[in-house]
């Protein structure tokens, strides 16, 4: 597991998530731990190193 820090696209607070390095590319939805809005998370790994990360808001 890999801990990654980023800004929430809704409230702009810095939050962290644990990411699974064993899956090279994945997309899922997780709620912000501060404002509870849904964020679409897309981490990309190569050789278990983070090479890309996107955190996008979902229109409600």
LOPANU-445985 format. One record per residue (C-alpha): x, y, z. Coordinates in steps of 0.1 Angstrom, whole numbers, plus 5000, padded with zeros to 4 digits. Example, Ala and Ser with C-alpha at 12.3 -4.5 7.8 and 13.67 -1.06 7.14 Angstrom:
2
512349555078/513749895071/
REM end
This chain:
60
500050005000/501150354992/499950675010/499250964987/498351324997/496351544974/493851834974/490051764974/488551914942/485552034962/486852184995/490652214985/491652055018/494651825017/493651465023/495451135020/494450795007/496050455008/496550324972/497049964962/500349944942/499749594929/497149714904/498749924876/495650134867/492350164885/489450404888/487050424917/484950664937/485850764973/484251024995/486451315008/487151265045/486551635051/483551745030/482151395021/481751474984/482451194959/485851204942/486750984912/490250854919/492550724891/496050624903/498550474878/501450264889/504450114871/506749874889/504849964921/505850334917/503150604913/503450754878/500150934876/497251044898/493951214890/491351324915/488251464898/484951594912/481651424902/478751644894/475951574919/
REM end
